[in-house]
Amino acid sequence: MRPRDGRGPQRTLPFDCRQRETKSSSSGSGDCEEKCYHALSTLFWTTCRCFPSASSPQPCRKGIPSPFDRRRNRFRERKHLAQRHTAAETFAAQSSGLPGSGEVFEVHTYPEQLAVKPGESQFINCSTSCSRPEAGGLETILAKTLLKSGAQWKEYLVSNISQDTIIYCYFTCFGEQRLTSLNVSVFYPPTQVLLKLQPTWVAVGRPFTIKCHVPAVKPLESLTLMLLRGQEVLHNQTFWGTTDGTQGATATHNSTAHREDGLHNFSCQAILDLRSLGGNIIHSVSEPQMLKVYEPRPDNQMVVIISVVSVLLFLFVTSILLCFVLGQHWRQRRMGTYGVQGA
């Protein structure tokens, strides 16, 4: 196999051939100059054989590629170009936001959950990860106003929120529409917390009752009532809601009066935890109340009763003794009369 000039990347000859060519060329004798060709090629390697100048019609060149080398170089070049083309297509598909082409676009709302008082307004941002959305917006039964917008987001003002509802944020990207929902919860805070002590005057060792009431609150399942003596928690109670409207809640605790109870204020704290609905924790506290505790004193009425009972008992015993004495005297007199008659 005689080599021809290659047009692709050239392969350097093995060291032994280069050395032999350099040595022959440095001798200066044209007859003794050896010519090198890629005469034998296999699948994995190529050998170089050297021939004298008389038997070779072509000059010796370093790095002349064999036909196998040229085919392998062309194959590698086509494979490299195909890989670059595939990478370019993948990058273009991801950049364009095509669904199913490597990127899945998403739709988001901020906030993700919303808890408001009745009649309030709230800002809601609707956005998407699609770089070129075709359409998008907010769907709700409430009054809405578009304030600002960008290529991938829209900001709305939702007004006069008076009931629990769901708001939908949607975007369309290359013919595919996706949406996400925003739960809106209307809450009624515990504005009134009423505390009552029954009785307000109590003797040491006697029972009394602490009662706390919240007239209207929502949601009831987020409410906790805590009954306090100073900073000490005497009782706390959670509730379960049964209706969608506002409900009242009452917590009751029975206790026994101690001398130190008169040194502390009693109060009731209402806690409405709205964190699970996207809100905060709301605290309300009742007016503090004092319990008047006194030492028990002897009851005058009881003394009178005991005195009367004692007198009655004395009279009863006296009457029994008197009857017994009179009975014995009457019996003796009667026995004495019968004895005289018998004689």
MIKOLMAR-274453 format. One record per residue (C-alpha): z, x, y; residue in three letters; residue number from 1. Coordinates in Angstrom, 3 decimals, m for minus. Example, Ala and Ser with C-alpha at 12.3 -4.5 7.8 and 13.67 -1.06 7.14 Angstrom:
2
+----------+----------+----------+-----+-----+
|        Z |        X |        Y |  aa |   i |
+----------+----------+----------+-----+-----+
|    7.800 |   12.300 |   m4.500 | ALA |   1 |
|    7.140 |   13.670 |   m1.060 | SER |   2 |
+----------+----------+----------+-----+-----+
This chain:
343
+----------+----------+----------+-----+-----+
|        Z |        X |        Y |  aa |   i |
+----------+----------+----------+-----+-----+
|    0.000 |    0.000 |    0.000 | MET |   1 |
|   m1.115 |    1.517 |    3.290 | ARG |   2 |
|    0.890 |    0.637 |    6.353 | PRO |   3 |
|   m0.467 |   m0.747 |    9.591 | ARG |   4 |
|    0.969 |   m0.593 |   13.078 | ASP |   5 |
|    3.657 |   m3.225 |   13.376 | GLY |   6 |
|    4.075 |   m5.492 |   16.347 | ARG |   7 |
|    7.697 |   m6.476 |   15.750 | GLY |   8 |
|   10.910 |   m4.442 |   15.808 | PRO |   9 |
|   10.386 |   m1.083 |   14.077 | GLN |  10 |
|   12.626 |    0.281 |   11.384 | ARG |  11 |
|   13.777 |    3.874 |   11.535 | THR |  12 |
|   12.750 |    6.037 |    8.594 | LEU |  13 |
|   15.370 |    7.409 |    6.202 | PRO |  14 |
|   16.978 |   10.696 |    7.184 | PHE |  15 |
|   15.219 |   12.767 |    4.525 | ASP |  16 |
|   11.763 |   11.682 |    5.726 | CYS |  17 |
|   12.562 |   12.316 |    9.384 | ARG |  18 |
|   13.879 |   15.761 |    8.540 | GLN |  19 |
|   10.821 |   16.591 |    6.459 | ARG |  20 |
|    8.442 |   15.393 |    9.177 | GLU |  21 |
|   10.216 |   17.400 |   11.858 | THR |  22 |
|   10.129 |   20.523 |    9.728 | LYS |  23 |
|    6.441 |   20.158 |    8.934 | SER |  24 |
|    5.522 |   19.400 |   12.528 | SER |  25 |
|    7.393 |   22.410 |   13.835 | SER |  26 |
|    5.373 |   24.742 |   11.644 | SER |  27 |
|    2.321 |   24.144 |   13.774 | GLY |  28 |
|   m0.075 |   24.051 |   10.807 | SER |  29 |
|   m2.223 |   20.920 |   10.690 | GLY |  30 |
|   m3.121 |   21.429 |    7.029 | ASP |  31 |
|    0.506 |   21.550 |    5.977 | CYS |  32 |
|    1.606 |   18.524 |    8.080 | GLU |  33 |
|    2.967 |   15.703 |    5.944 | GLU |  34 |
|    2.364 |   12.032 |    6.718 | LYS |  35 |
|    4.974 |    9.376 |    6.015 | CYS |  36 |
|    4.364 |    5.800 |    5.015 | TYR |  37 |
|    6.413 |    2.865 |    3.779 | HIS |  38 |
|    4.786 |    2.912 |    0.416 | ALA |  39 |
|    7.313 |    1.024 |   m1.701 | LEU |  40 |
|    9.181 |   m2.131 |   m0.644 | SER |  41 |
|   11.522 |   m4.303 |   m2.609 | THR |  42 |
|   13.563 |   m7.366 |   m1.704 | LEU |  43 |
|   16.577 |   m5.464 |   m0.391 | PHE |  44 |
|   15.425 |   m2.005 |    0.553 | TRP |  45 |
|   12.365 |    0.034 |    1.539 | THR |  46 |
|   11.555 |    3.588 |    0.519 | THR |  47 |
|    9.502 |    6.128 |    2.428 | CYS |  48 |
|    7.181 |    8.522 |    0.654 | ARG |  49 |
|    5.627 |   11.591 |    2.278 | CYS |  50 |
|    2.093 |   12.779 |    1.593 | PHE |  51 |
|    0.146 |   15.896 |    2.673 | PRO |  52 |
|   m2.211 |   15.448 |    5.614 | SER |  53 |
|   m5.277 |   15.976 |    3.472 | ALA |  54 |
|   m4.585 |   12.880 |    1.404 | SER |  55 |
|   m3.588 |   10.605 |    4.287 | SER |  56 |
|   m6.074 |    9.115 |    6.757 | PRO |  57 |
|   m3.407 |    8.008 |    9.265 | GLN |  58 |
|   m0.939 |   10.059 |   11.315 | PRO |  59 |
|    2.734 |   10.073 |   10.517 | CYS |  60 |
|    4.851 |    7.802 |   12.769 | ARG |  61 |
|    8.522 |    7.303 |   12.855 | LYS |  62 |
|    9.801 |    3.819 |   12.198 | GLY |  63 |
|    6.586 |    2.215 |   10.945 | ILE |  64 |
|    7.694 |   m1.130 |    9.414 | PRO |  65 |
|    6.523 |   m2.206 |    6.011 | SER |  66 |
|    4.895 |   m5.633 |    5.476 | PRO |  67 |
|    8.131 |   m6.871 |    3.935 | PHE |  68 |
|   10.034 |   m5.727 |    7.029 | ASP |  69 |
|    7.636 |   m7.598 |    9.266 | ARG |  70 |
|    8.010 |  m10.786 |    7.216 | ARG |  71 |
|   11.805 |  m10.458 |    7.211 | ARG |  72 |
|   11.885 |   m9.852 |   10.966 | ASN |  73 |
|    9.752 |  m12.925 |   11.598 | ARG |  74 |
|   12.037 |  m14.994 |    9.351 | PHE |  75 |
|   15.142 |  m13.799 |   11.168 | ARG |  76 |
|   13.572 |  m14.507 |   14.535 | GLU |  77 |
|   12.582 |  m18.052 |   13.530 | ARG |  78 |
|   16.107 |  m18.673 |   12.149 | LYS |  79 |
|   17.708 |  m17.380 |   15.351 | HIS |  80 |
|   15.451 |  m19.576 |   17.494 | LEU |  81 |
|   16.257 |  m22.614 |   15.317 | ALA |  82 |
|   19.998 |  m21.985 |   15.689 | GLN |  83 |
|   19.673 |  m21.675 |   19.459 | ARG |  84 |
|   17.631 |  m24.887 |   19.587 | HIS |  85 |
|   20.239 |  m26.770 |   17.532 | THR |  86 |
|   23.088 |  m25.503 |   19.742 | ALA |  87 |
|   21.156 |  m26.528 |   22.859 | ALA |  88 |
|   20.588 |  m30.051 |   21.496 | GLU |  89 |
|   24.271 |  m30.424 |   20.585 | THR |  90 |
|   25.379 |  m29.261 |   24.032 | PHE |  91 |
|   22.945 |  m31.642 |   25.740 | ALA |  92 |
|   24.134 |  m34.580 |   23.622 | ALA |  93 |
|   27.797 |  m33.837 |   24.384 | GLN |  94 |
|   27.087 |  m33.417 |   28.079 | SER |  95 |
|   25.224 |  m36.722 |   28.290 | SER |  96 |
|   28.140 |  m38.707 |   26.748 | GLY |  97 |
|   26.040 |  m40.326 |   24.037 | LEU |  98 |
|   28.241 |  m42.268 |   21.579 | PRO |  99 |
|   27.874 |  m41.023 |   18.074 | GLY | 100 |
|   26.333 |  m37.720 |   19.220 | SER | 101 |
|   29.517 |  m35.653 |   19.121 | GLY | 102 |
|   31.567 |  m37.335 |   21.883 | GLU | 103 |
|   33.491 |  m40.615 |   21.724 | VAL | 104 |
|   34.232 |  m41.912 |   25.208 | PHE | 105 |
|   37.580 |  m43.547 |   25.984 | GLU | 106 |
|   38.875 |  m46.112 |   28.477 | VAL | 107 |
|   42.292 |  m45.828 |   30.138 | HIS | 108 |
|   44.478 |  m47.762 |   32.583 | THR | 109 |
|   47.241 |  m46.536 |   34.820 | TYR | 110 |
|   49.919 |  m47.669 |   34.434 | PRO | 111 |
|   49.652 |  m48.367 |   30.709 | GLU | 112 |
|   52.301 |  m51.141 |   30.945 | GLN | 113 |
|   53.524 |  m53.108 |   33.927 | LEU | 114 |
|   56.798 |  m54.921 |   34.738 | ALA | 115 |
|   56.982 |  m56.721 |   38.095 | VAL | 116 |
|   59.067 |  m59.299 |   39.884 | LYS | 117 |
|   57.467 |  m62.729 |   40.370 | PRO | 118 |
|   54.992 |  m62.787 |   43.259 | GLY | 119 |
|   54.609 |  m59.024 |   43.551 | GLU | 120 |
|   51.346 |  m57.036 |   43.787 | SER | 121 |
|   50.432 |  m53.870 |   41.919 | GLN | 122 |
|   47.798 |  m51.095 |   42.054 | PHE | 123 |
|   45.884 |  m50.585 |   38.780 | ILE | 124 |
|   43.488 |  m47.715 |   38.055 | ASN | 125 |
|   40.769 |  m48.164 |   35.426 | CYS | 126 |
|   38.968 |  m45.001 |   34.206 | SER | 127 |
|   36.751 |  m43.647 |   31.414 | THR | 128 |
|   35.843 |  m40.287 |   29.875 | SER | 129 |
|   32.121 |  m41.176 |   29.855 | CYS | 130 |
|   30.315 |  m38.958 |   32.371 | SER | 131 |
|   27.673 |  m41.562 |   33.276 | ARG | 132 |
|   29.021 |  m45.096 |   32.670 | PRO | 133 |
|   26.581 |  m47.939 |   33.238 | GLU | 134 |
|   29.166 |  m50.582 |   34.194 | ALA | 135 |
|   32.917 |  m51.066 |   34.300 | GLY | 136 |
|   35.711 |  m53.047 |   35.863 | GLY | 137 |
|   38.841 |  m55.156 |   35.439 | LEU | 138 |
|   39.049 |  m58.607 |   33.822 | GLU | 139 |
|   42.052 |  m60.804 |   34.697 | THR | 140 |
|   42.980 |  m64.363 |   35.662 | ILE | 141 |
|   44.938 |  m62.985 |   38.632 | LEU | 142 |
|   43.573 |  m62.288 |   42.088 | ALA | 143 |
|   42.093 |  m58.765 |   42.268 | LYS | 144 |
|   40.586 |  m56.597 |   45.009 | THR | 145 |
|   38.510 |  m53.445 |   44.448 | LEU | 146 |
|   39.927 |  m50.761 |   46.771 | LEU | 147 |
|   38.257 |  m47.501 |   45.693 | LYS | 148 |
|   35.795 |  m46.377 |   43.046 | SER | 149 |
|   34.226 |  m43.229 |   41.652 | GLY | 150 |
|   31.721 |  m42.316 |   38.964 | ALA | 151 |
|   34.349 |  m42.646 |   36.227 | GLN | 152 |
|   37.135 |  m44.749 |   37.775 | TRP | 153 |
|   37.947 |  m47.866 |   39.799 | LYS | 154 |
|   41.164 |  m48.777 |   41.618 | GLU | 155 |
|   42.186 |  m52.418 |   42.078 | TYR | 156 |
|   44.970 |  m54.334 |   43.812 | LEU | 157 |
|   46.205 |  m57.223 |   41.651 | VAL | 158 |
|   48.083 |  m59.781 |   43.774 | SER | 159 |
|   50.595 |  m62.605 |   43.309 | ASN | 160 |
|   51.641 |  m61.878 |   39.743 | ILE | 161 |
|   53.663 |  m64.922 |   38.688 | SER | 162 |
|   53.450 |  m64.992 |   34.887 | GLN | 163 |
|   53.113 |  m62.783 |   31.848 | ASP | 164 |
|   49.484 |  m61.912 |   31.222 | THR | 165 |
|   47.064 |  m59.314 |   29.818 | ILE | 166 |
|   44.597 |  m57.376 |   31.991 | ILE | 167 |
|   41.513 |  m55.776 |   30.431 | TYR | 168 |
|   39.779 |  m52.609 |   31.625 | CYS | 169 |
|   36.230 |  m52.062 |   30.299 | TYR | 170 |
|   33.329 |  m49.597 |   30.619 | PHE | 171 |
|   29.807 |  m49.517 |   29.173 | THR | 172 |
|   28.363 |  m46.137 |   28.215 | CYS | 173 |
|   24.755 |  m45.887 |   26.883 | PHE | 174 |
|   24.760 |  m49.462 |   25.645 | GLY | 175 |
|   28.211 |  m49.375 |   24.033 | GLU | 176 |
|   31.128 |  m51.212 |   25.648 | GLN | 177 |
|   34.761 |  m50.316 |   25.141 | ARG | 178 |
|   37.917 |  m51.778 |   26.649 | LEU | 179 |
|   41.661 |  m51.374 |   26.716 | THR | 180 |
|   44.417 |  m53.857 |   27.524 | SER | 181 |
|   47.335 |  m53.717 |   29.951 | LEU | 182 |
|   50.382 |  m55.919 |   29.265 | ASN | 183 |
|   51.946 |  m57.378 |   32.415 | VAL | 184 |
|   55.541 |  m58.691 |   32.149 | SER | 185 |
|   57.289 |  m60.671 |   34.883 | VAL | 186 |
|   61.051 |  m60.110 |   34.958 | PHE | 187 |
|   63.954 |  m61.765 |   36.747 | TYR | 188 |
|   66.760 |  m59.311 |   37.563 | PRO | 189 |
|   70.449 |  m60.275 |   37.263 | PRO | 190 |
|   71.046 |  m60.878 |   40.962 | THR | 191 |
|   74.327 |  m62.766 |   40.353 | GLN | 192 |
|   77.065 |  m61.467 |   38.067 | VAL | 193 |
|   80.111 |  m63.734 |   37.990 | LEU | 194 |
|   83.490 |  m62.617 |   36.587 | LEU | 195 |
|   86.439 |  m64.867 |   35.834 | LYS | 196 |
|   89.962 |  m64.075 |   34.555 | LEU | 197 |
|   91.901 |  m66.863 |   32.838 | GLN | 198 |
|   94.718 |  m67.024 |   33.814 | PRO | 199 |
|   94.998 |  m64.759 |   36.818 | THR | 200 |
|   98.818 |  m64.654 |   36.427 | TRP | 201 |
|  100.023 |  m63.665 |   32.978 | VAL | 202 |
|  103.241 |  m62.381 |   31.451 | ALA | 203 |
|  103.429 |  m59.190 |   29.451 | VAL | 204 |
|  102.504 |  m59.865 |   25.851 | GLY | 205 |
|  100.711 |  m63.104 |   26.667 | ARG | 206 |
|   96.936 |  m63.605 |   26.012 | PRO | 207 |
|   94.300 |  m63.853 |   28.723 | PHE | 208 |
|   90.467 |  m64.175 |   28.743 | THR | 209 |
|   87.756 |  m62.214 |   30.568 | ILE | 210 |
|   84.515 |  m64.139 |   31.080 | LYS | 211 |
|   81.257 |  m62.820 |   32.606 | CYS | 212 |
|   78.233 |  m64.990 |   33.356 | HIS | 213 |
|   74.700 |  m64.274 |   34.637 | VAL | 214 |
|   72.953 |  m67.505 |   35.748 | PRO | 215 |
|   69.240 |  m66.559 |   35.358 | ALA | 216 |
|   67.638 |  m63.487 |   33.848 | VAL | 217 |
|   64.407 |  m62.528 |   32.028 | LYS | 218 |
|   63.732 |  m61.052 |   29.521 | PRO | 219 |
|   67.042 |  m61.901 |   27.896 | LEU | 220 |
|   66.552 |  m59.444 |   25.005 | GLU | 221 |
|   66.617 |  m56.566 |   27.511 | SER | 222 |
|   70.012 |  m57.570 |   28.961 | LEU | 223 |
|   73.401 |  m56.023 |   28.200 | THR | 224 |
|   76.720 |  m57.222 |   29.673 | LEU | 225 |
|   79.655 |  m54.796 |   29.816 | MET | 226 |
|   83.239 |  m55.872 |   30.541 | LEU | 227 |
|   85.246 |  m53.088 |   32.185 | LEU | 228 |
|   88.892 |  m52.380 |   32.978 | ARG | 229 |
|   88.577 |  m49.651 |   35.554 | GLY | 230 |
|   86.123 |  m47.240 |   33.896 | GLN | 231 |
|   87.062 |  m48.284 |   30.373 | GLU | 232 |
|   84.597 |  m50.447 |   28.469 | VAL | 233 |
|   86.456 |  m53.321 |   26.827 | LEU | 234 |
|   83.423 |  m55.144 |   25.441 | HIS | 235 |
|   79.633 |  m55.069 |   25.617 | ASN | 236 |
|   77.183 |  m57.652 |   24.393 | GLN | 237 |
|   73.398 |  m57.826 |   23.940 | THR | 238 |
|   71.304 |  m60.971 |   23.681 | PHE | 239 |
|   68.191 |  m62.391 |   22.061 | TRP | 240 |
|   65.689 |  m64.443 |   24.019 | GLY | 241 |
|   64.543 |  m67.791 |   22.645 | THR | 242 |
|   62.217 |  m68.987 |   25.444 | THR | 243 |
|   59.689 |  m67.467 |   27.842 | ASP | 244 |
|   61.555 |  m68.701 |   30.914 | GLY | 245 |
|   64.759 |  m67.550 |   32.563 | THR | 246 |
|   68.029 |  m68.014 |   30.723 | GLN | 247 |
|   71.712 |  m67.677 |   31.454 | GLY | 248 |
|   73.939 |  m65.262 |   29.561 | ALA | 249 |
|   77.710 |  m65.238 |   29.032 | THR | 250 |
|   80.033 |  m62.625 |   27.537 | ALA | 251 |
|   83.679 |  m63.433 |   26.663 | THR | 252 |
|   86.535 |  m61.171 |   25.629 | HIS | 253 |
|   90.104 |  m62.130 |   24.686 | ASN | 254 |
|   92.927 |  m59.665 |   25.260 | SER | 255 |
|   96.692 |  m59.345 |   25.466 | THR | 256 |
|   98.337 |  m58.477 |   28.764 | ALA | 257 |
|  100.008 |  m55.103 |   29.161 | HIS | 258 |
|  101.972 |  m53.719 |   32.086 | ARG | 259 |
|   99.159 |  m51.255 |   32.982 | GLU | 260 |
|   96.620 |  m54.088 |   33.183 | ASP | 261 |
|   97.948 |  m54.937 |   36.606 | GLY | 262 |
|   97.053 |  m51.438 |   37.882 | LEU | 263 |
|   93.273 |  m51.639 |   37.253 | HIS | 264 |
|   90.359 |  m53.672 |   38.514 | ASN | 265 |
|   88.398 |  m55.791 |   36.047 | PHE | 266 |
|   84.618 |  m55.985 |   36.511 | SER | 267 |
|   81.393 |  m56.918 |   34.719 | CYS | 268 |
|   78.216 |  m54.818 |   34.742 | GLN | 269 |
|   74.801 |  m56.295 |   33.877 | ALA | 270 |
|   72.113 |  m53.854 |   32.666 | ILE | 271 |
|   68.465 |  m54.911 |   32.367 | LEU | 272 |
|   66.515 |  m52.191 |   30.510 | ASP | 273 |
|   62.766 |  m52.578 |   31.194 | LEU | 274 |
|   61.608 |  m49.141 |   29.998 | ARG | 275 |
|   59.873 |  m50.575 |   26.937 | SER | 276 |
|   57.820 |  m52.801 |   29.284 | LEU | 277 |
|   56.842 |  m50.042 |   31.697 | GLY | 278 |
|   59.703 |  m50.612 |   34.162 | GLY | 279 |
|   63.068 |  m49.051 |   34.968 | ASN | 280 |
|   66.750 |  m49.803 |   34.322 | ILE | 281 |
|   68.307 |  m52.336 |   36.719 | ILE | 282 |
|   72.091 |  m52.404 |   37.269 | HIS | 283 |
|   74.150 |  m55.213 |   38.815 | SER | 284 |
|   77.953 |  m55.320 |   39.106 | VAL | 285 |
|   80.297 |  m58.230 |   39.782 | SER | 286 |
|   83.038 |  m58.317 |   42.376 | GLU | 287 |
|   86.185 |  m56.607 |   41.023 | PRO | 288 |
|   89.206 |  m58.742 |   40.220 | GLN | 289 |
|   92.891 |  m57.956 |   39.683 | MET | 290 |
|   95.105 |  m59.363 |   36.952 | LEU | 291 |
|   98.686 |  m60.070 |   38.015 | LYS | 292 |
|  101.073 |  m59.151 |   35.220 | VAL | 293 |
|  104.815 |  m59.903 |   35.344 | TYR | 294 |
|  107.815 |  m59.489 |   33.082 | GLU | 295 |
|  108.893 |  m62.667 |   31.266 | PRO | 296 |
|  112.118 |  m64.333 |   32.614 | ARG | 297 |
|  114.539 |  m66.792 |   30.920 | PRO | 298 |
|  113.285 |  m70.321 |   31.239 | ASP | 299 |
|  115.826 |  m72.691 |   32.977 | ASN | 300 |
|  114.385 |  m75.642 |   31.169 | GLN | 301 |
|  114.999 |  m73.927 |   27.881 | MET | 302 |
|  118.600 |  m73.271 |   28.904 | VAL | 303 |
|  119.059 |  m76.976 |   29.684 | VAL | 304 |
|  117.564 |  m77.953 |   26.369 | ILE | 305 |
|  119.779 |  m75.554 |   24.485 | ILE | 306 |
|  122.842 |  m76.846 |   26.376 | SER | 307 |
|  122.005 |  m80.469 |   25.649 | VAL | 308 |
|  121.419 |  m79.727 |   22.003 | VAL | 309 |
|  124.708 |  m77.879 |   21.827 | SER | 310 |
|  126.595 |  m80.792 |   23.416 | VAL | 311 |
|  124.971 |  m83.285 |   21.084 | LEU | 312 |
|  125.807 |  m81.143 |   18.111 | LEU | 313 |
|  129.437 |  m80.880 |   19.272 | PHE | 314 |
|  129.654 |  m84.626 |   19.717 | LEU | 315 |
|  128.126 |  m85.184 |   16.316 | PHE | 316 |
|  130.580 |  m82.860 |   14.611 | VAL | 317 |
|  133.502 |  m84.358 |   16.597 | THR | 318 |
|  132.499 |  m87.893 |   15.622 | SER | 319 |
|  132.296 |  m86.880 |   11.964 | ILE | 320 |
|  135.777 |  m85.365 |   12.100 | LEU | 321 |
|  137.145 |  m88.351 |   13.976 | LEU | 322 |
|  135.745 |  m90.756 |   11.416 | CYS | 323 |
|  137.240 |  m88.702 |    8.625 | PHE | 324 |
|  140.709 |  m88.684 |   10.250 | VAL | 325 |
|  140.626 |  m92.382 |   11.007 | LEU | 326 |
|  139.462 |  m93.141 |    7.498 | GLY | 327 |
|  142.325 |  m91.208 |    6.003 | GLN | 328 |
|  144.861 |  m92.882 |    8.303 | HIS | 329 |
|  143.547 |  m96.338 |    7.480 | TRP | 330 |
|  143.699 |  m95.583 |    3.781 | ARG | 331 |
|  147.316 |  m94.444 |    3.961 | GLN | 332 |
|  148.381 |  m97.548 |    5.819 | ARG | 333 |
|  146.646 |  m99.752 |    3.294 | ARG | 334 |
|  148.213 |  m97.985 |    0.334 | MET | 335 |
|  151.621 |  m98.290 |    1.876 | GLY | 336 |
|  151.364 | m102.122 |    2.259 | THR | 337 |
|  150.261 | m102.602 |   m1.342 | TYR | 338 |
|  153.260 | m100.577 |   m2.572 | GLY | 339 |
|  155.782 | m102.874 |   m0.784 | VAL | 340 |
|  154.213 | m106.023 |   m2.203 | GLN | 341 |
|  154.308 | m104.645 |   m5.749 | GLY | 342 |
|  157.981 | m103.884 |   m5.505 | ALA | 343 |
+----------+----------+----------+-----+-----+
